[in-house]
Amino acid sequence: MPMNSRHSILPAVAITVLLFALLIFNLWLLLYHQPAAALLLVVLVIETLLLGGALWAAYALLHMRLFRPLRMMEDQLKVLTYTDADHQLPLPDHHYLGTLPETAENLAHALLRERDQTARAIDAATAQIDQRKTRLEAILHDLSEGIIVCSPEHRIILFNQAASMLLQAVGTLSLHHETREYFNEEPIASTFDRLLQRYQVEAEREVAEFECLVADDQIKVRMNLIIESDSKCNGYVLSLSGNISPGPCNYQSSLSVLSDRPEFYDFSLFERNPSVAQLDTPLNTLSYVVFDTETTGLWPSRGDEIVQISGVRIVDGHILEGARFDELVNPGCTIPSSSIRFHGITDDMVKNSPAIEEVLQRFYAFIAGAILVAHNAAFDMKFLTLKEERSGIVFNHPVLDTLLLSFVLQPNHSAHTLDAIATRFGIEIPPEARHTALGDALATAEIFLRMLDTLPSHGIKTLRQAMDTSNQVFEIRKMQERF
């Protein structure tokens, strides 16, 4: 509970009284007893120790009830200021801050209300645009012709259900993936270059038609350039027609891209070509996959195996509902009862599931072009890297760890578990989702989105800065463990 302001000056009063008492005692000793030099030296040493102990005790008290609560309040105010978390400041039961936390909390909540009102005003102003987007989405959904919209760098910006079904034999369509993953690269690239050159030289727009072999079927492809009002070409549209054979994909997956209203939009890619090699790219413009694993145990180097791997994709500050990966894995061994109690995955649940090498092939395709994010990432990455030789896959993606970032954002808090961080950011994790790979990945993704809002206030705005800071925290934590 907060303490009266009079309590906060008690250490200073106590030290003043002690100093005054020592001064009176020294004067009395010198004036009336005139002690020998040796005795006087002993008295001064004792007084120095007594005064030093009093100063240390006063500092410890002030640190516990003033300095540390102030730093904790600063950390949490940044959360309240830069995110939509709406909860009380977690402070020690006793502190010398008086009503300052309540006042600061009220100001932060007032800022949140203003931000909420601004967001509602923006939502109202863009309602007409949203209606048009919904109409476009409905039209594309019902078209029997497959539609794929691509950036000039041949990355997929938009696609509809018909396109997914036409290409399901060669893979599952996903945002940000390149067209060469589904088509022969040469005709797509050469046709685009030819159409673009003719438009730039002759200012004429041409529609090109050609055929592509997809599995055993020929698909007719029509390409149109996308020309904006400023006469700049910002990509192209592929119209696909062929025999659509509804049914499951050729491999087991749970990307769920064929739902009724999949989230296929990312028009910002017209303006940029995201690349993980660009370490100076702002964090809020990158694409991420937040993932988690469930395992047979905690020691990957001693033979423990993955039994489930899940991931969700974040683009432009949003979790894409239509881009999830969630698969069980047959570990090739018995799952210990101690692990089953933790994640609930039994031998019967995974006995018909594919081996890790097969699952990792699909997971690697899912994370193409993304920054990997995990909580305590070193644990999950160790399981992946140990399978690189057997699977033939090298996971060389940049990795961010919400555990290390939590130490950066809230260094004065001692608890940095997933649950503790979620509580501080005002995120509620459903009990039934906890300790499942998909549930924990979604919780980590929500936490990471809050962190993306807060990191700029700590001077961390680019991928390079986030990785460098995380590495520094990692080294500091290793040093601390030695003491």
Secondary structure in CASP SS format (residue, H / E / C, confidence):
PFRMAT SS
TARGET T0000
AUTHOR 0000-0000-0000
METHOD secondary structure of the structure
MODEL  1
M C 1.00
P E 1.00
M C 1.00
N C 1.00
S H 1.00
R H 1.00
H H 1.00
S H 1.00
I C 1.00
L H 1.00
P H 1.00
A H 1.00
V H 1.00
A H 1.00
I H 1.00
T H 1.00
V H 1.00
L H 1.00
L H 1.00
F H 1.00
A H 1.00
L H 1.00
L H 1.00
I H 1.00
F H 1.00
N H 1.00
L H 1.00
W H 1.00
L H 1.00
L H 1.00
L H 1.00
Y H 1.00
H C 1.00
Q C 1.00
P C 1.00
A C 1.00
A H 1.00
A H 1.00
L H 1.00
L H 1.00
L H 1.00
V H 1.00
V H 1.00
L H 1.00
V H 1.00
I H 1.00
E H 1.00
T H 1.00
L H 1.00
L H 1.00
L H 1.00
G H 1.00
G H 1.00
A H 1.00
L H 1.00
W H 1.00
A H 1.00
A H 1.00
Y H 1.00
A H 1.00
L H 1.00
L H 1.00
H H 1.00
M H 1.00
R H 1.00
L H 1.00
F H 1.00
R H 1.00
P H 1.00
L H 1.00
R H 1.00
M H 1.00
M H 1.00
E H 1.00
D H 1.00
Q H 1.00
L H 1.00
K H 1.00
V H 1.00
L H 1.00
T H 1.00
Y H 1.00
T C 1.00
D C 1.00
A C 1.00
D C 1.00
H C 1.00
Q C 1.00
L C 1.00
P C 1.00
L C 1.00
P C 1.00
D C 1.00
H C 1.00
H E 1.00
Y C 1.00
L C 1.00
G C 1.00
T C 1.00
L H 1.00
P H 1.00
E H 1.00
T H 1.00
A H 1.00
E H 1.00
N H 1.00
L H 1.00
A H 1.00
H H 1.00
A H 1.00
L H 1.00
L H 1.00
R H 1.00
E H 1.00
R H 1.00
D H 1.00
Q H 1.00
T H 1.00
A H 1.00
R H 1.00
A H 1.00
I H 1.00
D H 1.00
A H 1.00
A H 1.00
T C 1.00
A H 1.00
Q H 1.00
I H 1.00
D H 1.00
Q H 1.00
R H 1.00
K H 1.00
T H 1.00
R H 1.00
L H 1.00
E H 1.00
A H 1.00
I H 1.00
L H 1.00
H H 1.00
D H 1.00
L C 1.00
S C 1.00
E C 1.00
G E 1.00
I E 1.00
I E 1.00
V E 1.00
C E 1.00
S C 1.00
P C 1.00
E C 1.00
H C 1.00
R E 1.00
I E 1.00
I E 1.00
L E 1.00
F E 1.00
N C 1.00
Q H 1.00
A H 1.00
A H 1.00
S H 1.00
M H 1.00
L H 1.00
L C 1.00
Q C 1.00
A C 1.00
V C 1.00
G C 1.00
T C 1.00
L C 1.00
S C 1.00
L C 1.00
H C 1.00
H C 1.00
E E 1.00
T H 1.00
R H 1.00
E H 1.00
Y C 1.00
F C 1.00
N C 1.00
E H 1.00
E H 1.00
P H 1.00
I H 1.00
A H 1.00
S H 1.00
T H 1.00
F H 1.00
D H 1.00
R H 1.00
L H 1.00
L H 1.00
Q H 1.00
R H 1.00
Y H 1.00
Q H 1.00
V H 1.00
E H 1.00
A C 1.00
E C 1.00
R C 1.00
E C 1.00
V C 1.00
A E 1.00
E E 1.00
F E 1.00
E E 1.00
C E 1.00
L E 1.00
V E 1.00
A C 1.00
D C 1.00
D E 1.00
Q E 1.00
I E 1.00
K E 1.00
V E 1.00
R E 1.00
M E 1.00
N E 1.00
L E 1.00
I E 1.00
I E 1.00
E C 1.00
S C 1.00
D C 1.00
S C 1.00
K C 1.00
C E 1.00
N E 1.00
G E 1.00
Y E 1.00
V E 1.00
L E 1.00
S E 1.00
L E 1.00
S E 1.00
G C 1.00
N C 1.00
I C 1.00
S C 1.00
P C 1.00
G C 1.00
P C 1.00
C C 1.00
N C 1.00
Y C 1.00
Q C 1.00
S C 1.00
S C 1.00
L C 1.00
S C 1.00
V C 1.00
L C 1.00
S C 1.00
D C 1.00
R C 1.00
P C 1.00
E C 1.00
F C 1.00
Y C 1.00
D C 1.00
F H 1.00
S H 1.00
L H 1.00
F H 1.00
E C 1.00
R C 1.00
N C 1.00
P C 1.00
S C 1.00
V C 1.00
A C 1.00
Q C 1.00
L C 1.00
D C 1.00
T C 1.00
P E 1.00
L H 1.00
N H 1.00
T H 1.00
L C 1.00
S E 1.00
Y E 1.00
V E 1.00
V E 1.00
F E 1.00
D E 1.00
T E 1.00
E E 1.00
T E 1.00
T C 1.00
G C 1.00
L C 1.00
W C 1.00
P H 1.00
S H 1.00
R H 1.00
G C 1.00
D C 1.00
E C 1.00
I E 1.00
V E 1.00
Q E 1.00
I E 1.00
S E 1.00
G E 1.00
V E 1.00
R E 1.00
I E 1.00
V E 1.00
D C 1.00
G C 1.00
H E 1.00
I E 1.00
L E 1.00
E E 1.00
G E 1.00
A E 1.00
R E 1.00
F E 1.00
D E 1.00
E E 1.00
L E 1.00
V C 1.00
N C 1.00
P C 1.00
G C 1.00
C C 1.00
T C 1.00
I C 1.00
P C 1.00
S H 1.00
S H 1.00
S H 1.00
I H 1.00
R H 1.00
F H 1.00
H H 1.00
G C 1.00
I C 1.00
T C 1.00
D H 1.00
D H 1.00
M H 1.00
V H 1.00
K C 1.00
N C 1.00
S C 1.00
P C 1.00
A C 1.00
I H 1.00
E H 1.00
E H 1.00
V H 1.00
L H 1.00
Q H 1.00
R H 1.00
F H 1.00
Y H 1.00
A H 1.00
F H 1.00
I C 1.00
A C 1.00
G C 1.00
A C 1.00
I E 1.00
L E 1.00
V E 1.00
A E 1.00
H C 1.00
N C 1.00
A H 1.00
A H 1.00
F H 1.00
D H 1.00
M H 1.00
K H 1.00
F H 1.00
L H 1.00
T H 1.00
L C 1.00
K C 1.00
E H 1.00
E H 1.00
R H 1.00
S H 1.00
G C 1.00
I C 1.00
V C 1.00
F C 1.00
N C 1.00
H C 1.00
P C 1.00
V E 1.00
L E 1.00
D E 1.00
T H 1.00
L H 1.00
L H 1.00
L H 1.00
S H 1.00
F H 1.00
V H 1.00
L H 1.00
Q C 1.00
P C 1.00
N C 1.00
H C 1.00
S C 1.00
A C 1.00
H C 1.00
T C 1.00
L H 1.00
D H 1.00
A H 1.00
I H 1.00
A H 1.00
T H 1.00
R H 1.00
F C 1.00
G C 1.00
I C 1.00
E C 1.00
I C 1.00
P C 1.00
P C 1.00
E C 1.00
A C 1.00
R C 1.00
H C 1.00
T C 1.00
A H 1.00
L H 1.00
G H 1.00
D H 1.00
A H 1.00
L H 1.00
A H 1.00
T H 1.00
A H 1.00
E H 1.00
I H 1.00
F H 1.00
L H 1.00
R H 1.00
M H 1.00
L H 1.00
D H 1.00
T H 1.00
L H 1.00
P H 1.00
S H 1.00
H H 1.00
G C 1.00
I C 1.00
K C 1.00
T E 1.00
L H 1.00
R H 1.00
Q H 1.00
A H 1.00
M H 1.00
D H 1.00
T H 1.00
S H 1.00
N H 1.00
Q H 1.00
V H 1.00
F H 1.00
E H 1.00
I H 1.00
R H 1.00
K H 1.00
M H 1.00
Q H 1.00
E C 1.00
R C 1.00
F C 1.00
END
